[in-house]
Every structure is written in structure tokens, then in C-alpha cells.
Amino acid sequence: MTNDPGDRPTGDSGDDDQNPFKGTPFEQIFAAFGGGLPGAGGPGAGGMPDLSGLMSQMQAMMAPHEGSVNWTLAKDVARKTVAAEPDPTPSAKDRAEVADALRLADHWLDSATDFPSGVSTSTVWSRAEWVEETVDVWRRLVEPVAEHVVSAMGNALPQEAQAMAGPLMGILGQAGGAMFGSQVGQALGGLAGEVLTASDIGLPLGPDGQAAMLPTNVKAFAEGLDVGADDVLLYLALREAAHQRLFAHVPWLRAHLLASVEDYGRGTSIDVSRIESSMREIAPTNPAALQEALEGGLFEPQKTPAQQAALARLETTLALVEGWVDEVVGQATESRMPTAGKLQEAVRRRRAAGGPAESTFAALVGLELRPRRLRDASALWGSLRSRRGQQARDAVWAHPDLLPTAEDLDDPLGFGEAREGAEGSAAMTGDEFDAALAELLDNEGDAGKPDEEQ
């Protein structure tokens, strides 16, 4: 390629304004894959990119996929990220120790909650197995956000460029899906090195009724504590078993949490101009620079007021789940485990701070998985139990409309006091509660909103 004007086709002045992709993410993407754009100075400059060459190179880089994320690539990247550190297969001893800890945990929890055991099977996972076992739930959580991110890349093209791109638009979507899949894979691979159990982040990621723990990560967590390894394992087993009880016996909760994340994702707004500006400054042949931009929130959704409200509701529900688990486990260990207080504080701090991989995930999809108000929620559940009893505390989970709100977390010790005052400071009896719940469900049915859809 030379700068001889004779190398240009007739009518091409060589000015940058002849390039319809100039100023969009695809100016760099085309150049990276050997496309010659007018004014781009790449191979084959003087016309549109070599479609056959471009397609063959991109097809070699990625396989076709459905949806907005290349999940095959995401899993491969996650597995490779996990493989960068030792990831031993759990031994028979690990399996026996975890099974014993979960059985003892369930026995202790029988005295701390009216919900029966939710554990039908117990298992142990390596980090790679955690990726495989949870990826289907991650797909449901990430796809709504990814759809907006990938479509934003296509929308960044001006109309004339979209017309010229024609059949390339599908491949560009594949490129966006591969880019997003790679980053999701890195985030999940990082999370696999941090999580301790199947429900460690407060969302039901594993199969129903299957309590799972990651012995390699549990041992690494125990090394930083001045507590015996057996106590650490039992305390984490108590938390896992408590999560399983809650999700098993509050039938609407799993769908409610996942639907909240989906609702958050569907309303995602992307700042296309910010993507364009950033992509112009990144050489596509420099993957480290692109990764740094993505981890720094290049595609981070812009939160609208509706998004902020949806996120607040989700964070409140996550806090209530984690706070209930914290309170129930505290009750179960109060007279049995002297080290429980130290372990409770260690877990609280860990959940509040989050890890590096969790921060990467938050920058990628704009969704933070840690409950900011775990302590407030735990205090609320404990106060309710001390005033009205264990049964009344757990009965609040009978319907989503009964759950405490963010405003209730502002005054956790006062939740339910207004109702108690109206009832002469007397706790609602079981029959009274059943009648009130039946009335609530009947009214909801009349409004055409079956309970199954909540």
C-alpha cells in the first residue's frame, strides 16, 4: 500500500469523511480483521473490506451462537481462567466431610427456624464444576443486559454505514457477542476462585435442593482466620443449608429474585457516544487495552431513575435473604459454637466488601451482587423474633407483599411496631395470620394476578 493517489479509485479524494464507519467502534474492528475502508489505509484500502476474507477470519475466531452472548466462548474463557490456578478435584474425604457438616448443620437449624430442611442432596464442586453447574442461571441473569450492550454497538453505525454493511451486520453481532462472552467468562472464572458455596452470593445458582460447597476455596478462606478448619466448614455449611431451606420453602422467592435481575437488565440504557469515543482510542490489536477498558466499565449501563428503583428493590431483597440467613445461623450457633461470632463478622465483612471478580462483574453489567444492608436486615429479623417469636419472623416470607421495604431497613428495630400497636401490642395468632394472608391472596386473584406469577 502506498500513498500514491493513483492507488485510489476514481472519485475517492482520500479524505476521512469518505469512510462511512469513521468514528464508530467498527472502524477499528474492520481494520483489525484486514478490512480496507475508504480512508483507513488498511489492506485493500480503496473500497469496502474483503467480505470473504473478513468472514473467514471472524468465523475462525468464533463459532455461531444464539442470543447476545457467545456462551460457549464464555465457558471456555472461564475454564481457562480457573485453570490458571490449581483446581484439584474434590477427594472422597472432602465429600464425606461436607456431607457430615451439612447433616449436622440441618440438625442445628431445626431449632432455629420452622422451615424444614431444603437439602435433598449434598455435593462438592471444584471451581471448574462451579462454572459448569451455574452457567445456566448466569445466562438468564446476563442476557438481558448483554442484549442492550451488543445492540448498542450496531446502533452506533450511521444509517449509510448500516446500509453498506448489509450482510456484515450479523457477523458484527457475533463479534459483539464474542467480546461480551470473553469478558463474562473472565468474570465468572474469577468468581469461581472466590465463592465458597452454591448460594454464596445470595442467588440460587445451583440445582434445586442441591447443597454444594467448594472445598478448595473453603480451605483458602479458613487460612486467613484464627479459627479451626472444622468450625469454618460447619459455619459455612450452616449458611448453605439455611439458604436451601429458605429457597425450598418460599416458593416465589427464586423466581422473584431472578425476575428482578431480568427486569433490571431489560431496562438497561447504554451511552453509545461514550462507547464510540472510547473505541476510537483503543487499538483492536491491543487486547490488554480493550480488556482494561471493559473492566473499567466501558459498557457499564447508565442507570435511569427506573433502573435505580429496580436495583434498590433487588438489593433490598438480597439483603433480606442474607440477613435472614445471618440471623438464623446466629440463633443456631448461639449456645453451640464459641467461634461463631468471629466467623459471623468475617462473613459479613467479606459479603459487604466483595472480591475483585465481583467488582469486575459489576463493571461489566452494572449489577452488584453484595447486599449493602446485611447488618440492618439481620437486626430487623432478630428484633422481630425477639418481639413476636420465631414463627412470626418466618411467616413474613409467606408473600412478597409482606416483606420489609428499604424504609423498614432504615429503622430495623421498629419493623412491625405499627401493626403491633394497632393490635394492642399483641402478636398476631396463627389463625389471624392465615386469615389475613388468605384475604391478600383472594384480592390479588380478583385483580387478575395469580400468586404463581409473583
Salt bridges, closest charged atoms under 4 A:
ASP94 OD1 - LYS219 NZ 3.14
GLU97 OE2 - LYS93 NZ 3.98
ASP100 OD1 - ARG103 NH2 2.28
ASP106 OD1 - ARG245 NH2 3.10
ASP110 OD1 - ARG245 NH2 2.73
GLU132 OE1 - LYS75 NZ 3.34
GLU132 OE2 - ARG79 NH1 2.90
ASP200 OD2 - ARG350 NH2 2.79
ASP208 OD1 - ARG254 NH2 3.02
GLU262 OE2 - ARG140 NE 2.71
ASP263 OD1 - ARG266 NH2 2.39
GLU300 OE2 - LYS303 NZ 3.99
GLU315 OE2 - ARG372 NE 3.56
GLU322 OE1 - ARG239 NH2 3.03
GLU322 OE2 - HIS243 NE2 2.50
GLU322 OE1 - ARG351 NE 3.04
ASP326 OD2 - ARG348 NH2 2.69
GLU327 OE2 - ARG385 NE 2.48
GLU327 OE2 - ARG393 NH1 2.68
GLU345 OE2 - ARG349 NE 3.07
GLU345 OE2 - ARG375 NH2 2.65
GLU368 OE2 - ARG370 NH2 3.88
GLU368 OE1 - ARG372 NH2 2.25
ASP376 OD2 - ARG373 NE 3.27
ASP394 OD1 - ARG393 NE 2.78
ASP401 OD2 - HIS399 ND1 3.81
ASP410 OD1 - ARG373 NH2 2.82
GLU420 OE2 - ARG387 NH1 2.69
GLU420 OE2 - ARG388 NE 3.63
GLU444 OE2 - HIS399 NE2 3.33
ASP451 OD1 - HIS399 NE2 3.95
